[in-house]
Structures are given as structure tokens and as C-alpha cells.
Amino acid sequence: MEFLALTIYLYARVSTDEQDPDAQADFLKGLYPHGVIVEERFTGTTTDRPKFKKLLASLQAGDGLVVREVSRLGRNSAEVLALAEELKARNVKLTIDNLGIDITTPAGEMVFTIMAGMAKMERELMLERQRIGIAKAKLDGKYTGRKALDPILVKTARELVNNGMAKAAVATHLKIGQSTLYKYLAEPV
């Protein structure tokens, strides 16, 4: 079955402000020169990401969504698999570039399921290594933890959001990560 996409969306995501999604975006743009790029800096531990949610809501039957690798969709295998099923039901083609698979085929779906589990395992192993490193640093007296945001900065962020400024714009304006902003906004005042 030949698939002709109405619009191909290229989703590039990195987890931290220190990382740059441009490399992913440029790579995908080289493969899909007419694709629409959506870049985001947000943790992959959830599919509840502002730009990603907006992109998913805008996808129509016949559109295509391309990501460089499974982990760009997320690291929670249950959420990623549910997302793939949702897109399939909506007749949106999901392409995982580095696997070269079409998940609408039985073989592609099997490979995708395995890779979603691998992405989750990779995340869990990274967290385990991080916990081990932090425990050692604490024993050596070298670990002080992350520095909390200045309360004045948090107050400013709340005021900007309450005055109607988009959260992504607030994060950029205050030079903090979006996930950090969401964390502090979720805390009780």
C-alpha cells in the first residue's frame, strides 16, 4: 500500500537546555526537505510536552510524523506504545528514522515494541548509574545537589504566567528550562 502524506512533521526533541535539537532537526530536514520541523527542549519521561501535545492535536489522517529514534517520542514504553496505537487508529504514519521501519506493518510494530522497551530500559540504567554516582559523591563530600531557583525568579515566573504569558516564553525569557518551570509552578505557593 502506497502512503502519500498530506503533511510530514519532523519532531526533534532534547531533554535539557544544554542540548541542542538542531542536529536532529537538520538531519531529518535533509531526508525530508518538505517536512515541517517541530523542535522541543523537554524531558522524554512523559508525552505530556507542550509542543508535542500541540503537534499531536494538529495531526490529520494522512499526515506523517517522523522522529530520529524511539526515545524522542518518550521513554515510558506504555505511553509510547499507546501513542503509536492512537496514531495508527487516526491513520497517521509514524516513522522511526534510525530503525527504517513503518510501524503500520506487523513486523514494524514488533520491532517498534521491542525498541520502546529498550528506550525505557536505557532510561532506567542511566538513572541507576546516576544514583550510584550521586551516592559516591555524597560519601566523598562532593555532592551538594541541585541549587534551588531563586524565590524571586519563581515569583516572577508565576506573575508572568498569571498575566497571560505562555509558559514556553516565560522559560525562555527567564533562561530556565521548561520542565524546571513546570516543576516550580506545580509547587504550592
N, C-alpha and C positions, 0 to 999 in steps of 0.2 A: 504494500500500500504506500503510495507516494504522499508525502506530507508537505503541504505548502503553508507556511506560516503567514498569518496576517502581519504580525509584528514579532520580531525576535528581540527579547530583552536579555541583556548580559548583566548578570549580578556579580559584583566584586565586593567582597567583604573582608575586613581585617578586624582584629579584636581589640587593638589598643591604639592610642594616639601616636605611639612611636612607630607603628607600622603604616605603610602606605598602600592603598588599594590600586594605585595607578599601574603597577606592574601587571596585576591580574587583568585590569581593565584593558590595558594596551594589548596584552596577549590575546584576549578574547576579541577585541576590535580587529586585530589582524586576521583572525579567522572568519569573523562575521562583520565585514565593514559597514553593513547597513543596520547593524543591531543598535538598539537603544541601551546605553550604559546607565546602570544604577549602581553607585558606589556608596558604601556604608562603613563606618567605624563603629562596631558594636559587638559585644560578646556573642559567640556562637552557641552558648549553652541554652539558648531559647530561640524559638522562631518569633517571639514577641519583640520584633525590632521595628522601629517606626517606618523607615524607608521600605523595608522588606514587606511589612504589612500593607503599605500603600501600593507597592508593586503587585502583590498577590491579588489585591482587590481590583486592580485595573486589568488583570489578565482576562482575555476573552477566548472563547472557543476558537481554536485555530492558531492561537499565538504560541510562541515558543519561549521557554526560559532556559538559558544556558548558564551553567556555573563551571568553574575550573575543576573543582573536586567536591565530593560529597560533603566534606566538613564545612564548606562555605554555606551550605543550607542549614547546618546545625550539627551539634554533637550529641544530641539526645536521639537515639535511634528510633524510639517510638514516635516522637514528633516528626522526624524526617520521613519515616515510612508513611505516617498519616498524611503528611503534606503531599507525598508522591501519589498516594491514592486519590486525594482530593483533586490534584491537577489532572490526573488521568480521567477521573469522572467528568471533569469540566472540559475535556478534550484539549488540554494544553500540553504541548510536548515538552518534556523535561529532558535536557541533555546534560550529562556529566562529561565534560570535555576530556579530562585525563583518562577516563575509562573507555571513551569511544562507544558508549552504549546508549541504546534507545530503551528506556525503561517500559515502553508500552509492549515489548515482546516478553514472552515468558523467560527466556534466557537473560535478557537485560534486567528484568525485575529481580531475578535470583541474584545476579551479580550486585545489583544495587543494594539489596537487602543485606548481603554479606558486608559490603563496604560501609553501609550505615552503622552496622555493629562494630566494624573496625574503627570508625571515627570515634565512636563512644569509648571504645577500649583505649584508644590513643589518648583521649582526654583524661580518662581515669588514671592511666600510667603517668601522664605529665603531672597531674595533681599529687599523686603518690610521691614522685621524685621531689616535687616542691615541698611537701610536708616533711620529708626526710631532710632536705636541705635547711629548712627553717628550724627544725628540731636541733640539728647540729650547730647552726649559727647561734641559737639560744644558749646551748651548752657552752659555746665558746664566748658568750657575752657579746656577740656581734650583731644580733638581731634586735631591732627596736620596733619593728612593724611599720606599717604604712602610716604616714603622717596624716592626721585628720585635716579636712578642709577648714580654713579659717571660718569661724561662725559668721563673720561679716559677709564673706563671699556667699555662704549658704543663704543668708538673709536676702542678699541682693538677688540671687538666683530665684528665690521664692517670689520676690516682688516683681521681677521681670515676667515670670510665668503668669502670675496673678493679673498682671496688666496686659496679658494677651500675646506676649512674645512667644514664638514657637520654641519648644524645648531644645531642638537642634540648634537654633540660632542662639539661644542663651548659652548653651555649652560652648559653642564656637566663640561667642563674644567674651565669655569669662575664661576661655582657654582651659576648659576641663573636658574630660571625656563624657559622652552622652550617658554611658552606663553609670558613671560616677554621679552625674547629675540626678538620674532617676533614683539611685540609691538614697541620696540625701533628701530628695523630695518626698520619698516614701516614709522617711522617719517622722515621728510625731513632733510637732512644734513645741 
